[in-house]
Amino acid sequence: MATDFGFTPGTFLGNGLGRTGVITTPHGDIRTPAFIAVGTKATVKAVLPEAVAGLGAQAVLANAYHLFLQPGSDIVDAAGGLGAFMNWPGPTYTDSGGFQVMSLGVGFKKVLAMDAAGLADDDVIAAGKDRLAHVDDDGVTFTSHLNGDRHRFTPEVSMRIQHELGADIMFAFDECTTLMNTRGYQESSLARTQAWAVRCLAEHGRLTAERAGKPYQALFGVVQGAQYEDLRRRASRDLAGLRVDGSSFDGYGIGGALEKENLGTIVGWVCSELPADKPRHLLGISEPDDFFAAIEAGADTFDCVMPSRVARNAAIYSVDGRFNVSTAANRRDFGPLDATCDCYTCANYTRAYLHHLFKAKEMLGSTLATIHNERFTVRLVDDIRASIEDGTFAEFKAEFLGRFYSSRH
Ligand SMILES: [Zn+2]
């Protein structure tokens, strides 16, 4: 089928994995590597879309699970799709809803701390909690966190929801496991995710034909396999080789819980098996050192909720590390949040003012802190991209991380 979607690789790192590039979508280009701003419920919390564009974000990622429950994907469809609904003219992503649905009641994190190390029991993940989601070979039955209603997601349902949401880039419905599942469970889960990938591609083709005349929506297959090299590599090869009615995935997502210490290694296994001419998105990471590791190992885009989430709790990113502007040290500090930052907040407001806003529980505090943290993140990834292009990635990584983490260790 004809598409307006594509990816052109640019400059590669010496390891042959990390690279720059350009993703082309019907709503504009994304220069990679790129940080994709998270707008879970069709809003980047606390900031206007104009501010999101103004701080340099190139694309926004929303969540199919949340928008299915509220307001309903049919409403977003009738509005003209996610971008039109939220007044964001640029490229958009939706994730499949799988992660949110399957983590209901389980409480696992995307990037796990090592306090879970050594545990390997499928029951551990549900200990002490009522599971709100039940997975079988056909799909997942779950209970809404909003009102307790029962719903069922299958690969076909996720594809229909994501087509109605209308994002430029969608993800196949996959089963998310945790690092605490047994090896045996990971293997059977991977087989299930692979079968679901086939069903997603088939339904995607059917819906694309049915909805002819709408902008083309790209579909990314999602690589699971937890921390096992053989499973990750096999899953990558299987998805890369998958053809359904002559169609293959437009790109790939890298999913699943990852140990922070192994993030780069696992992304590297996956990216060394995937075709170089298709983009790769790492789903949900957190801290600046993760960005360097992921990009170096071949991830082109990634979404990260941390810059805006922590901003609403007064936590501020700076080149000298993360600090909390609500602490007493900032009460009479009339300097900017970060003297090296070029954002709207740093150009116009002081640490003392943000300290006051957070202490007084004024909403503007969250807005100004989010603008700064999102700009800090966008600019960091822009600088990483520039360092790949001019051959100074290793030096930039050492310099940035050395300064960012110097106050912690
Ligand atoms: Zn700033």
Residues whose N, C-alpha, C, O or C-beta is under 5 A from the ligand:
A	BS01	ZN	C341 D342 C343 T345 C346 H372
